[in-house]
Amino acid sequence: MRGRQSVVQLCREIERTERDLILSGKKQGLRFRDIGGAVLFFCRHIPAGMFNYATGISSKPAGVNELLGNIEDFYARLNVPPRVVITPLSRPRDLRSRLLKRGYKESSKSDVMIIGSEARQRKTRSDMKARPVLGGQVEAFSSIFNSAFNIPLGLKGALTRFWRSAVFDSDRRLRIYLATLDREPVGIGLIFVGERAAGLYCVATKPGCRHRGVATNLVSQAVQNAFTSKAKFVYLYASRGGNARKMYRSLGFSSKYVRSVYSLDLSTE
Ligand SMILES: CC(C)(COP(=O)(O)OP(=O)(O)OC[C@H]1O[C@@H](n2cnc3c(N)ncnc32)[C@H](O)[C@@H]1OP(=O)(O)O)[C@@H](O)C(=O)NCCC(=O)NCCS
């Protein structure tokens, strides 16, 4: 398969898996709307960027302004800033400069990294445990999530309720992990195992417990479990600004394409 073609196929597979992931969170309030030329992910009670964004943008150059206008109207009704994802699938090709012209700014840029099931698996350490979260551990999971991702105070309550219901009403394809070190909860991650691909999200280690192999160990265990569940590959988004890419590379992940998010901050207008 030629390089460009394989990236496009990979990107399609990842977007399909992400759509299944959002659908799996229906009970928790996650929704998407396919408006033709874009898929809009949203969650009415949690305005966080991780749940509210437009992806799969595909438009002829002549129709893109109308499409962006529709996306902006949609998120304005939800009272959240519009966020547009750019991947190698996005059309028109000059989407980025169109967004900049409308006042959007790049709010994040990530490497999409993958590891195939044929990759040699790293041994996990026996003194560190990472296992799916049980109901009683939701507070520990939320507290690590909030501190590692700097969640604003106003969002913390809604997110904790979200994780609680995600754990209790869990779809068996979604596994939320908690890592412990000497029995203390120190790391988190979640993996969604779709039809072919598995997506790894929210990997974080409690500040103060970093650089001790917690995330390395949790990711290896989650990846191994995904392959046991027949996933062909595992993908993740590693922020260009963060320090995680080196760790993922050492685990056998490689970067395949860039995913950028552009946001329009309406409050500054
Ligand atoms: C990125 C993040 C998850 C890494 O967690 P971590 O538990 O510190 O990661 P690890 O300890 O497994 O690996 C990180 C480093 O420790 C080293 N390391 C691994 N095992 C080790 C051990 N037993 N002793 C000492 N160092 C070790 C690794 O080689 C790596 O080296 P580096 O610091 O030079 O990069 C953490 O910094 C974090 O929570 N960041 C904020 C949230 C975030 O950005 N998440 C990533 C989303 S993609």
The ligand as a MOL file (V3000), in Angstrom:
LIG
                    3D

  0  0  0     0  0            999 V3000
M  V30 BEGIN CTAB
M  V30 COUNTS 48 50 0 0 0
M  V30 BEGIN ATOM
M  V30 1 C 3.3100 11.8750 30.3630 0
M  V30 2 C 3.1170 11.2150 31.7160 0
M  V30 3 C 1.8300 10.3730 31.6590 0
M  V30 4 C 4.3050 10.2900 31.9990 0
M  V30 5 O 4.0440 9.5930 33.1980 0
M  V30 6 P 5.2350 8.8910 34.0450 0
M  V30 7 O 4.5720 7.9580 34.9800 0
M  V30 8 O 6.1230 9.9240 34.6030 0
M  V30 9 O 5.9730 8.1120 32.8850 0
M  V30 10 P 7.1150 7.0150 33.0910 0
M  V30 11 O 7.7610 7.1780 34.4090 0
M  V30 12 O 6.5450 5.7030 32.7520 0
M  V30 13 O 8.1000 7.4100 31.9440 0
M  V30 14 C 8.5700 8.7270 31.9110 0
M  V30 15 C 10.0330 8.6920 32.1480 0
M  V30 16 O 10.4600 7.8960 33.2440 0
M  V30 17 C 11.4840 6.9750 32.7980 0
M  V30 18 N 11.3090 5.7640 33.6010 0
M  V30 19 C 10.5400 4.7310 33.3020 0
M  V30 20 N 10.6510 3.7970 34.2750 0
M  V30 21 C 11.5030 4.2880 35.2060 0
M  V30 22 C 12.0060 3.8290 36.4460 0
M  V30 23 N 11.7080 2.6130 36.9220 0
M  V30 24 N 12.8160 4.6450 37.1530 0
M  V30 25 C 13.1460 5.8470 36.6810 0
M  V30 26 N 12.7110 6.3370 35.5020 0
M  V30 27 C 11.8940 5.5660 34.7810 0
M  V30 28 C 11.1860 6.7790 31.3700 0
M  V30 29 O 12.3250 6.3630 30.6420 0
M  V30 30 C 10.7930 8.1650 30.9750 0
M  V30 31 O 11.9460 8.9530 30.8100 0
M  V30 32 P 11.9350 10.5120 30.6450 0
M  V30 33 O 11.4660 11.1090 31.9170 0
M  V30 34 O 13.3350 10.8660 30.3670 0
M  V30 35 O 10.9940 10.8050 29.5040 0
M  V30 36 C 3.0450 12.2620 32.8690 0
M  V30 37 O 4.1220 13.1680 32.7360 0
M  V30 38 C 1.7390 13.0600 32.9120 0
M  V30 39 O 0.7850 12.6770 33.5840 0
M  V30 40 N 1.6710 14.1900 32.2020 0
M  V30 41 C 0.4610 15.0500 32.1850 0
M  V30 42 C -0.6670 14.4120 31.4010 0
M  V30 43 C -0.2240 14.0790 29.9870 0
M  V30 44 O 0.3720 14.8870 29.3140 0
M  V30 45 N -0.5710 12.8550 29.5500 0
M  V30 46 C -0.1830 12.3740 28.2400 0
M  V30 47 C -1.3480 12.4170 27.3150 0
M  V30 48 S -0.8130 11.8630 25.7270 0
M  V30 END ATOM
M  V30 BEGIN BOND
M  V30 1 1 1 2
M  V30 2 1 2 3
M  V30 3 1 2 4
M  V30 4 1 2 36
M  V30 5 1 4 5
M  V30 6 1 5 6
M  V30 7 2 6 7
M  V30 8 1 6 8
M  V30 9 1 6 9
M  V30 10 1 9 10
M  V30 11 2 10 11
M  V30 12 1 10 12
M  V30 13 1 10 13
M  V30 14 1 13 14
M  V30 15 1 14 15
M  V30 16 1 15 16
M  V30 17 1 15 30
M  V30 18 1 16 17
M  V30 19 1 17 18
M  V30 20 1 17 28
M  V30 21 1 18 19
M  V30 22 1 18 27
M  V30 23 2 19 20
M  V30 24 1 20 21
M  V30 25 1 21 22
M  V30 26 2 21 27
M  V30 27 1 22 23
M  V30 28 2 22 24
M  V30 29 1 24 25
M  V30 30 2 25 26
M  V30 31 1 26 27
M  V30 32 1 28 29
M  V30 33 1 28 30
M  V30 34 1 30 31
M  V30 35 1 31 32
M  V30 36 2 32 33
M  V30 37 1 32 34
M  V30 38 1 32 35
M  V30 39 1 36 37
M  V30 40 1 36 38
M  V30 41 2 38 39
M  V30 42 1 38 40
M  V30 43 1 40 41
M  V30 44 1 41 42
M  V30 45 1 42 43
M  V30 46 2 43 44
M  V30 47 1 43 45
M  V30 48 1 45 46
M  V30 49 1 46 47
M  V30 50 1 47 48
M  V30 END BOND
M  V30 END CTAB
M  END
